[in-house]
Amino acid sequence: MLTTIADLRSFVQSQRFAGKRIGLVPTMGALHEGHLSLVRLANEQCDSTIVSIFVNPTQFGPNEDFAQYPRTLENDLQLLETVGSPAVFVPDAKEMYPAGFETSISVGGVTEPFEGIVRPGHFNGVATVVLKLFLASQVDVAFFGQKDYQQLCVIKKMVADLNVPVEIVMGKTVREPDGLAMSSRNRYLSESQRSQAVVLSQSLAVAEKMIVAENVRSAETIRQAMQNMLLSAGGLSIDYIAIADPVTLRELTEIGADTVILLAVRLGSTRLIDNVLVKI
């Protein structure tokens, strides 16, 4: 286990000297099958894989769950052994943000809608910590999950705008047997909330069917159908339902090409997000 940036750089240097292609899977821990699928993907595409585990304080708002966010390092390390024992970078906050740290990365455009409205400042924290990880590790490729689709777009935009020499690869969302997207926050759900949460993926499936099979092109018609379905489940509130361009995240009124549909809901104190990419 690597705990300092100096240790990380030393490890990467040894791998680079051996001519290895190096991949990074950034996480905040509380690992589940979704994370492990990214590690497997990294193992397939790279000779050496690094998994970072760091609960990044700068991406949490003042009323969010930073203090309560699950920290399960011992279990995380055991899970990682089942997928090939990658190198693990586990810094503390002082290592990532030493005294006097005053720099932040701000990405425009794709950070502004959806999560950017509900969680102001969130993506500044994400972009800053990810760029620090890229600079510290100097890896060839980094792997992110589709479930956090807007985050993926932010990272791609930052990498393109700043000429960061890291390839970004998206891993598909991993779901429970009933369709619920795997998330570290699912453990917060009560039994009844867990049953209700399946409506997220069900509403996305209905929206995809409307577009692909029924040739519905009105974004508002699809959004209204999803809203009715979500609210009929009871017990949840909707932060947003968005039908957007998959690259720019600009919302659409008419669907004429590939589309991303994103949603965020709250079940009690737990906030869940999900999305689907619709190919036309």
Secondary structure as the mmCIF struct_conf table of DSSP 4:
data_model
#
loop_
_struct_conf.conf_type_id
_struct_conf.id
_struct_conf.beg_label_comp_id
_struct_conf.beg_label_asym_id
_struct_conf.beg_label_seq_id
_struct_conf.end_label_comp_id
_struct_conf.end_label_asym_id
_struct_conf.end_label_seq_id
STRN STRN1 LEU A 2 LEU A 2
BEND BEND1 THR A 4 THR A 4
HELX_RH_AL_P HELX_RH_AL_P1 ILE A 5 PHE A 17
TURN_TY1_P TURN_TY1_P1 ALA A 18 GLY A 19
STRN STRN2 ILE A 22 THR A 27
BEND BEND2 GLY A 29 GLY A 29
HELX_RH_AL_P HELX_RH_AL_P2 GLU A 33 GLN A 45
BEND BEND3 ASP A 47 ASP A 47
STRN STRN3 SER A 48 ILE A 53
HELX_RH_3T_P HELX_RH_3T_P1 PRO A 57 GLN A 59
BEND BEND4 PHE A 60 PHE A 60
TURN_TY1_P TURN_TY1_P2 PRO A 62 ASN A 63
BEND BEND5 GLU A 64 ASP A 65
TURN_TY1_P TURN_TY1_P3 PHE A 66 GLN A 68
BEND BEND6 TYR A 69 TYR A 69
HELX_RH_AL_P HELX_RH_AL_P3 LEU A 73 GLU A 81
TURN_TY1_P TURN_TY1_P4 THR A 82 GLY A 84
STRN STRN4 ALA A 87 PHE A 89
HELX_RH_AL_P HELX_RH_AL_P4 ALA A 93 MET A 96
BEND BEND7 TYR A 97 TYR A 97
TURN_TY1_P TURN_TY1_P5 ALA A 99 GLY A 100
BEND BEND8 GLY A 109 GLY A 109
TURN_TY1_P TURN_TY1_P6 VAL A 110 THR A 111
BEND BEND9 GLU A 112 PRO A 113
TURN_TY1_P TURN_TY1_P7 PHE A 114 PHE A 114
HELX_RH_AL_P HELX_RH_AL_P5 GLU A 115 VAL A 118
BEND BEND10 ARG A 119 ARG A 119
TURN_TY1_P TURN_TY1_P8 PRO A 120 GLY A 121
HELX_RH_AL_P HELX_RH_AL_P6 HIS A 122 SER A 137
BEND BEND11 ASP A 140 ASP A 140
STRN STRN5 VAL A 141 GLY A 145
HELX_RH_3T_P HELX_RH_3T_P2 GLN A 146 ASP A 148
HELX_RH_AL_P HELX_RH_AL_P7 TYR A 149 ASP A 161
TURN_TY1_P TURN_TY1_P9 LEU A 162 ASN A 163
STRN STRN6 GLU A 167 GLY A 171
HELX_LH_PP_P HELX_LH_PP_P1 LYS A 172 VAL A 174
STRN STRN7 ARG A 175 ARG A 175
TURN_TY1_P TURN_TY1_P10 PRO A 177 ASP A 178
BEND BEND12 GLY A 179 GLY A 179
HELX_LH_PP_P HELX_LH_PP_P2 LEU A 180 LEU A 180
STRN STRN8 ALA A 181 ALA A 181
HELX_LH_PP_P HELX_LH_PP_P3 MET A 182 MET A 182
HELX_RH_3T_P HELX_RH_3T_P3 SER A 184 TYR A 188
HELX_RH_AL_P HELX_RH_AL_P8 GLU A 191 ALA A 197
TURN_TY1_P TURN_TY1_P11 VAL A 198 VAL A 198
HELX_RH_AL_P HELX_RH_AL_P9 VAL A 199 VAL A 212
TURN_TY1_P TURN_TY1_P12 ALA A 213 ALA A 213
BEND BEND13 GLU A 214 GLU A 214
STRN STRN9 SER A 218 SER A 218
HELX_RH_AL_P HELX_RH_AL_P10 ALA A 219 SER A 232
TURN_TY1_P TURN_TY1_P13 ALA A 233 ALA A 233
BEND BEND14 GLY A 235 GLY A 235
STRN STRN10 LEU A 236 ALA A 244
TURN_TY1_P TURN_TY1_P14 PRO A 246 THR A 248
STRN STRN11 GLU A 251 GLU A 251
BEND BEND15 THR A 253 THR A 253
STRN STRN12 GLU A 254 GLU A 254
BEND BEND16 ALA A 257 ALA A 257
STRN STRN13 THR A 259 LEU A 267
TURN_TY1_P TURN_TY1_P15 GLY A 268 SER A 269
STRN STRN14 THR A 270 VAL A 278
#
